[in-house]
Every structure is written in structure tokens, then in C-alpha cells.
């Protein structure tokens, strides 16, 4: 038994290390010569912003556990918080070196396109003089300088801010630290070099060069640009003061997050060991948390470089335009069509506009009594909120649950909640101890002597911008059975409760994990009866140990399991006798894979769901999530075809191997990029509907 358990331990992967492998796949896209140059810049910037958030949230959480002496071991690999941090820092250091090399390679390619980020030391004398005048006149008067000493304590450094640090000496004084913030709203970060079209110097590098001019009473011994990453993991419910309005409380949470302790220090130049140790003491960091980068510490300027090259279409992805679904008749109200037949939309291949049209039609429809909706993340200029405001102003009952704990979107959601309230909507803010992550909308109509329900259930947020960038699914149905269950979800939410039982929908936290496990068990029993058994899942992350253990059991029983897991995967496939019936692939490409599809069984017992929930404990038992059954046979075929295409992808797919590494799937004779194929299929479907050539649909 002990030996068996030891082998089984090899079936698990640590969550944090698995996520780092996902971000490594993002970096691979920046290295991929098959991607257009400007898109490679995007992947490099995304890699960095992903890593920043990882340190703020995940590493921050592990540091909190260490600080509070909570030796909570990872329930899959038995690693302590300290052991996980040690492995994370080692891996992050290796990834940082690879990022620097990728940046250098991309800069060389940009030079061929006439764009250069120049080093001051390589400029001509006349160019140096021009930049010196620019610095004196346009930048230096705007700088805030701090010299750390007895009368001036070490300043608060903003999370993600860039600072020039100088080690200063005089004949009579020991070394002091001079610190200058480098990012300002009043001067550009990319400073053009006069007379050199397409050549720029970064503001922080210019400031760094002229530090002797700023600290003219001192000798600048050493200098570097530094950047702090702070913990952003706040337990919003744990610190809730009941005397505060909840919205005001969340505003306070956002303010507190900006002041939490550092978890990482980055610098562009190596400083003397003693100085680095001093910075670590002042910031309460360990030496292992210091990273020296050969590339700029903030890569967001790469998007401005893209703007410089916007006219060069060959440096960007070919333009793709979301198409109107062939299921939609432009001449009829969407609600009327939904009552006749289910509608399934697939973003970004198909447009979100039919759903937006449904909301606006409902806002104006005199037969619509109410609109209920859960909102998690919204666009900055939200058409969804616009429709809800219109509905409320037209006298409809509009009940909206706005999740204020949507991490890093709190401020946006607080602002929208005020807009909705001002329009007369009834707004609630989620549940104690649970996030409401479901994508659920219920429109109630009174038609003569009956009540009609139009229900929308999605895998992604009500965000028009991400609907063009993320792959997601949206079901619109007029089925009364689903409408009544959606109504029960909203009723319980309004009471601060969660749904205890469902028939059609799977609703976390009480009716999703258990029902998924029941269906996996059903497949185990099928194979034990000598029948073919199958499970297929497309999700973003897999960390739920109960589900993982059930999948291992299913694999051992002989169930065929196919999984498309974009990001974290804590289940190790291919372990003989345990997970050798499980195959896992990850797709990282032009669009962020975000849709969730569950497939249980084959033939007559086949069940297919779309869902807002990944198989993560936080989703299955700590959030309100909704999965909806797909009952229309044509739609089932559509989803199975989509799943099959993605599982067969051999251009952007990587397979998770038994040793824990990911390997790109061999292309063979026929390359298959599932995202491009699905877009082409959407073009062909729309063209057939409009009786036009498919190549005209993308114009």
C-alpha cells in the first residue's frame, strides 16, 4: 500500500509550479517565429503582467501563510509554503533570464523595421546635447527627489512603480540612497531622439543617466532602476467591518492593497552587495527575492511601439471579425427566437451582438417584467450596463448582483454599481464567504395568461472587449425548466443563500462538484459493465483534489479521458496504472482559451454542459457558479466538433507528458490551428446564410 501511495503521489503537480509552466507557454509564443512580430511583443508583455499578478496574489498568499506560521501543506504534493516559495523563486529566476533573451531578440527584429530603443552611451555628441537640454527643461523640474537619511526615512514605493536609485557619497558622509520616481503622467516614457526617426530612449534610462545632475552635491557611486511588487492578497470578508457600507469597505480594501508588504524587488543593474542587503532590510525582503533583469522592468511601452507600426499589417495578425450566428434571424426579436429554439453563440468567432440586442429589446419590451443578472467583470464602456439602465428607466424591475470582490476589477465594479443604483436598479453585492462568478441572466415576460423565461448562461464575462479576445460560449434558451432553476438561483442570492438542489443546472457551491463526481462514477460503472466509457473536459484550470482523485479512479477503471486544460493542471497524466488513460493538452494562441465544456459519456447517455466553473476548489465549493446542459442535438454536435478540433490542434497545442513537461504536438502533414479553423468555419457559416463568398465576411 505504501508503495502504491508513493507512486500515486507522482500523479499530482503543485498548483504554483503548474501555473509557471503555463506562463512559460505564453513566453514561447513571444519566441515563436510563426507569430507576427508585433504580436510577439504582446505575448512578451502579457508574460510579464501575468508574472506580476502571480507574485502579487499567489506568492503574496504563501508569504502570508509563512508570516502567520501557518504550515498549511499543499494537499497534492505536501509542500510547505516555504518550500513552494523556494521552488517558485528558482523557477522565476530561470524564466527571467529567458525573458531577457527573448526581449533582446525582439529588439533586434524591431531594428530591421526601423524601431530602436537606444542606449545613451551609443548616441552622437549632438544627440546627447539635445537630450541633456530636454532633460533639464522637460523632465528635471518635474522630478521628486528623496535622499534617505536620519531626517528622511525610506519612502513608500508604489506597487509596480519604476524608481531610479543612486548610491550617493560626499567626503564627509557615508553612502546615502537617493530615490526618484521615474513614471509620470506629465512626460512620456518613450522619448524620441531628434533626427533619428523611430529611435527612442526610455525615460527611466534618461533619468538614470543624469542622476549626477540631479544629485549635484554628491558623487553617484552606483545606480539602478528598481521596481517593487507588493502582496495584493487581501481577505476582503475577513477584515469586513459591519459598521461600514460594503461598497465603502471594498474601496478601503483597494486602498489597503496598494500598501501591503513587498514580495519581490527587481533591478536593472547589480548593486554592491551591501547596498542590496540594505534595500532588502528596508523592504523586509530576502536576497532570494531580488531579481536582476537585463530588459526593462515594465514592458507596457511595447504596446506604444506597436502603435508606431500599426500601418504595417504584415507585422500583426490577419484581421478577424466576429460573425453573426447562422442561428440568428435579424428580422425577428432575439427573445422570440429563443422561445422557439435554443441559441448557442461561440465567441470570438461569433458576435456578442445578438445577446446585447436581446438585452436592449427586453429593456423596451412592454411584456418584460424583470431582468436579473450577475455581473463579475465588465468593459470600461459597458453596453450591458447601458441596457440595464435603459430597462430600469423604462420601469422594469432590474435586479443585479455586482461582485465587488472581482480581483483588480473592484474599482470598476464599484463605479458601475453606483451607475446602476442611480438608474433605479436593485443592486446587491454578493454573499458572505463566496464570490458570485456565475454568468447568468434571466428575463421574465408576461404573455397573456402565462409567464415566459428567457435565460442566458455563459462561460465568460459580460464584457464586449474580451468577447473579441477570449473564446467563450453563450447559451440563450426559452426552456421553462431552466428558467425556473435560474429564478431559484436569484431568489437564494437575494436572501444571501445558495441553491441546495437542482435538476437541470449544476450550481456551485452545493450542486456542482458532487454532481460532476456522480457522473464520473457513472462512467466508471459503465466500463465495469464492459461498455465503452468516456469523459471530455475543456477547462482553464484543474486543482480540485476530489475531482482529480475521481479522475484517477476512472482512469484506473479504464475510462477514456480527454482534457483540454489551458493553465494550471495539478493532475499528471500518463502514469502507468494510474493515469495512463488520461491525455491532457493545453492551447495557447491568438485568443485566450476561456470556454468550459463538460462531456459525460457517449451515445444515449451522453450529457454536455457549458459552464462558468473550472475544476478548482475555489470554483466548485467557494463560489456561485452555473453549468447549463446542452440538449439540442445539433448544438451537441457543434460542441463535440469544436472539442475534437481543439483536441486535435497541432499548431498551438502542447501535450502534458508523464515527466511533467509540455511538448508541442507534432504537426505532421496537415497543420491544424483550431482557433483559425473555427473562425474560418464561422465565416463560411455566415457566408452561406447571406449567400456571399466566405472571404468577404472578414472585411
Secondary structure by P-SEA (a helix, b strand, c coil): caaaaaaaaaccccaaaaaaaaaaaaaaaaacccccaaaaaaaaaaaaaaaaaaaacaaaaaaaaaaaccccccccccccaaaaaaaaaaaaaaaaaaaaaaaaaaaaaaaaacccccccccccaaaaaaaaaaaaccccccbbbbbbccccccccccccbbbbbbbcccccccbbbbbbbcccccccccccccccccbbbbaaaaaaaacccccccccccbbbbbbbbccccccccccccccccaaaaaaaaaaaaacccccbbbbcccccaaaaaaaaaaaccccccbbbbcccccccaaaaaaaaacccccccccbbbbbccccccccccaaaaaaabbbbbbcccccaaaaaaaaaaaaaccccccccccccccccccaaaaaaaaaaaaccbbbbbcccccccaaaaaaaaaaaaaaacccccccccccccccbbbbbbbbcccbbbbbbbbbcccccaaaaacccbbbbbbccaaaaaaaaaaaaaaaacccccccccccccccccaaaaaaaaaaaaaaaaaccccbbbbbccccccaaaaaaaaaaaaabbbbbbbcccccccccccccccccbbbbbbbccccccbbbbbccccccbbbbbcccccccccccccbbbbbbbccaaaaaaaaaaaaaaaacccccccccccccccccccccccccaaaaaaaaaaaaaaaaaccccccccc
